[in-house]
Amino acid sequence: MSEANPENFSHFKGKDALRHVAEAQMNGIFASSEIHGAETPGSCFAGFDAARQLAFILMLLSLLFNFFEFTPEQIFCFLLAFSLGFIFWMTGRSSWLAWARLERLHRVVDEEQKEIQEHRPQEREELKALYKAKGFEGALLDEVVDVLMADGDRLLRVMLQEEMGFRLEENEHPLVQGLGAAIGTIVAAVVTIACFYFFEHPGLVFSSLFVLALSAGFSAYREKNQVVPALIWNVGIAIFAYAGSYYFMQFLIS
């Protein structure tokens, strides 16, 4: 079908099939994007991220305990109560974000399925543009497109993966991601509170930095990024933020 066809012009919004596919891939990547890299499963990142957040927040809270008079028993009870609330918050937050992402994906899937049903000639043209860009030509290109167009379910999956750029196998259940966040916060809470119990304020600060560094390192390793720079940047940012808050508190109470 020629590009001058009015239906083609409307479906592709005045662009050729390959340009339309490229823009669809960008939209698909945006719709399927998460707050983490593609290499790390959602539950793993949720756990690492939640552990880092709790560790850093507890480290900042240690400033409050350092500048004002609290008994160790009061601090211990506060840390337990705060950590419990934060565990529930991060579990629910991670699950809700995953549900919201799935909702976006389902909306895009429904839109693509509707396009397949109502604009099959244009979908065929998109397929030909996709596989021509992969190196298929002539009769082989037509045969591949005919095979894909013959099965609606297979065509939908191919268009989602090839046109939209979805990685369908990477989508974990929202409750699994919430469980990952819960495990991360529980581990961080146990380590930091236990260190405070035995070593008081210095133990809380150094254990928080340890948890933050460990989670940042494992997260970078799973994403196949450089571990050492990830450790340096995360710990460095945390220390800088802690120091800024510390000197600001000194200024306020001086």
C-alpha positions in Angstrom: 0.0 0.0 0.0 1.5 3.3 -1.0 2.3 6.2 1.4 -0.2 8.4 -0.4 -3.1 6.4 0.9 -5.1 8.6 3.3 -5.5 5.7 5.8 -1.8 5.2 5.9 -1.2 8.9 6.3 -3.6 9.0 9.3 -2.2 5.9 11.0 1.5 6.9 10.5 0.7 10.6 11.2 2.4 11.7 8.0 5.6 9.6 8.5 6.9 6.5 6.8 6.5 3.1 8.4 10.0 2.9 9.8 9.9 6.3 11.4 6.5 5.4 12.9 8.0 2.2 14.3 11.0 4.2 15.8 8.6 6.6 17.6 6.5 3.6 18.8 9.6 2.0 20.3 10.4 5.2 22.2 6.8 5.4 23.5 6.9 1.7 24.5 10.2 2.1 26.3 8.7 5.0 28.3 5.5 3.1 29.1 7.4 0.0 30.3 10.1 2.0 32.1 10.7 1.6 35.9 12.7 3.4 38.4 15.5 0.9 37.9 17.6 -0.5 35.1 16.5 -3.2 32.9 19.0 -5.8 34.1 17.9 -5.8 37.7 14.6 -7.7 38.6 12.1 -5.5 40.2 12.1 -7.3 43.6 15.9 -7.1 43.8 16.0 -3.4 43.1 13.1 -2.7 45.4 15.0 -4.5 48.2 18.3 -2.7 47.6 16.6 0.7 47.2 14.5 0.3 50.3 17.5 -0.8 52.4 19.5 2.3 51.2 16.6 4.6 52.0 16.0 3.3 55.5 19.8 3.2 56.3 20.2 6.8 55.2 17.1 8.0 57.1 18.2 6.3 60.3 21.6 7.9 59.9 20.0 11.3 59.7 17.8 10.6 62.7 21.0 9.8 64.6 21.7 13.5 64.5 18.5 14.1 66.5 19.7 11.6 69.1 23.2 13.1 69.2 22.1 16.7 69.7 19.3 16.2 72.2 19.0 14.2 75.4 17.4 10.8 74.9 18.0 7.7 76.8 19.2 4.6 74.9 15.9 2.9 75.7 13.9 5.7 74.2 16.1 5.7 71.1 15.8 2.0 70.7 12.0 2.1 71.0 11.8 4.9 68.5 14.0 3.1 66.0 11.9 0.0 66.2 8.6 1.9 65.8 10.0 4.1 62.9 11.5 1.1 61.1 8.2 -0.9 61.4 6.3 2.0 59.8 8.9 2.4 57.1 8.7 -1.3 56.3 5.0 -1.1 55.7 5.4 2.1 53.7 8.0 0.8 51.4 6.2 -2.5 50.9 3.0 -0.7 49.9 4.8 1.9 47.8 6.7 -0.7 45.8 3.6 -2.8 45.2 1.6 0.3 44.1 4.3 1.5 41.7 4.4 -1.9 40.1 0.6 -2.0 39.8 0.7 1.4 38.1 3.3 0.2 35.7 1.3 -2.9 34.8 -1.7 -0.6 34.2 0.3 1.4 31.7 1.5 -1.8 30.0 -2.1 -3.2 29.8 -3.3 0.1 28.3 -0.6 0.0 25.6 -1.3 -3.7 24.9 -5.0 -2.9 24.4 -4.2 -0.1 22.1 -1.8 -2.2 20.0 -4.4 -5.0 19.8 -7.0 -2.6 18.6 -4.6 -1.3 15.9 -4.0 -4.9 14.8 -7.7 -5.5 14.5 -8.6 -2.2 12.8 -5.4 -1.4 10.7 -4.0 -4.7 9.5 -2.6 -3.3 6.3 -0.7 -0.7 8.2 0.5 -3.3 10.8 1.8 -5.4 7.9 3.7 -2.4 6.5 5.2 -1.8 9.9 6.3 -5.5 10.1 7.9 -5.3 6.7 9.8 -2.1 7.7 10.9 -3.8 10.9 12.2 -7.0 9.3 13.6 -5.2 6.3 15.7 -3.2 8.7 16.9 -6.5 10.2 18.2 -7.6 6.8 15.3 -9.6 5.3 14.5 -9.0 1.7 12.4 -10.2 -1.2 10.4 -13.4 -0.9 11.9 -14.3 2.5 10.7 -11.0 3.9 7.2 -11.6 2.5 7.1 -15.1 3.9 8.2 -14.0 7.4 5.5 -11.3 7.4 2.8 -13.7 6.2 3.6 -16.2 8.9 3.5 -13.5 11.6 0.3 -12.0 10.3 -1.5 -15.4 10.2 -1.6 -15.7 14.0 -3.2 -12.8 15.9 -1.7 -13.6 19.3 1.8 -14.1 17.9 1.5 -10.9 15.9 0.5 -9.0 19.1 3.5 -10.4 21.0 5.9 -9.6 18.1 4.6 -6.1 17.7 4.9 -5.4 21.5 8.5 -6.7 21.5 9.7 -5.5 18.1 7.7 -2.3 17.6 7.1 -1.2 21.2 10.4 -2.5 22.7 8.7 -4.3 25.6 10.5 -7.0 27.5 7.5 -9.1 28.6 9.5 -11.6 30.6 10.9 -8.9 32.9 7.6 -7.9 34.5 7.4 -9.3 38.1 4.2 -9.4 40.0 3.6 -6.3 42.1 3.4 -8.3 45.3 6.7 -9.9 44.6 8.3 -6.4 44.3 6.6 -5.4 47.5 8.1 -8.5 49.2 11.5 -7.5 47.9 11.1 -4.0 49.5 10.0 -5.6 52.7 13.0 -7.9 52.9 15.3 -5.0 52.2 14.0 -2.8 54.9 13.8 -5.6 57.4 17.5 -6.5 56.8 18.5 -2.8 57.1 16.5 -2.3 60.2 17.9 -5.4 61.9 21.5 -4.6 61.1 21.3 -0.9 62.1 19.2 -1.3 65.3 21.4 -4.2 66.4 24.5 -2.1 66.0 22.9 0.7 67.9 22.1 -1.7 70.7 25.7 -2.8 71.1 27.6 0.3 70.0 25.1 3.2 70.4 25.4 6.3 68.2 28.6 5.4 66.3 27.3 1.9 65.7 24.1 3.3 64.1 26.0 5.7 61.8 28.6 3.2 60.6 26.1 0.3 60.2 23.9 2.6 58.1 26.8 3.4 55.9 27.7 -0.3 55.7 24.1 -1.2 54.6 24.0 1.7 52.1 27.3 0.6 50.6 26.4 -3.1 50.5 23.1 -2.5 48.8 24.6 0.0 46.3 27.3 -2.5 45.4 25.0 -5.4 44.9 22.6 -3.3 42.9 25.5 -2.1 40.6 26.7 -5.7 40.3 23.3 -7.0 39.3 22.9 -4.2 36.7 26.4 -5.0 35.4 27.7 -1.5 36.3 31.0 -0.7 38.0 30.8 -1.6 41.7 33.6 0.6 43.1 32.3 3.9 41.7 28.8 3.0 42.9 30.1 2.4 46.4 32.1 5.6 46.4 29.3 7.8 45.0 26.6 6.4 47.3 28.6 6.5 50.5 30.1 9.9 49.5 26.7 11.5 48.9 25.4 10.1 52.2 28.4 11.4 54.1 28.1 14.8 52.4 24.3 15.0 53.2 25.0 13.9 56.8 27.7 16.5 57.3 25.6 19.2 55.9 22.8 18.4 58.3 25.2 18.1 61.2 26.7 21.5 60.7 23.3 23.1 60.1 22.1 21.6 63.4 25.2 23.1 65.1 24.4 26.5 63.6 20.8 26.3 64.8 21.5 25.4 68.4 24.6 27.7 68.7 
